[in-house]
Amino acid sequence: MPPPGEASHAPLRIRSKVWVERDGAVVISDYLAQLLAAVETHGSVAAAAQSLDLPYATAWKKLRAMEAAAGAALLESDSGGVGGGATCLTPTAAEMLSAFRRVGAGLSDEVERRFNAARSRFDA
């Protein structure tokens, strides 16, 4: 990092994020979408948490907060047995995840395009 008051010569980069919230509580974000997708892929919250290097308790806390904000159940779980338990997304969660992906698709490219059109106003 350059000293205070001295400009860096590193190229400028634009970043953007999208999330959906209700009354200030996050319903879905990129991070939560990754967590839902990991549950869908791995079939359990424990395996999803492990794949994201996230503590199991934190994963459950995030998923429960997400359900509360969404106002709907997002997971269906079967208790363990000989083959162990399983968790899958409810149809509501699967539809929400799919819709969130559609909303965000191409957004970074569009933001990048707009930034590049205005880049000269940011370069010193």
Summary of the structure (lengths in Angstrom):
residues: 124
radius of gyration: 19.4
end to end distance: 16.4
largest distance: 64.8
contacts: 294
relative contact order: 0.15
helix: 52%
strand: 14%
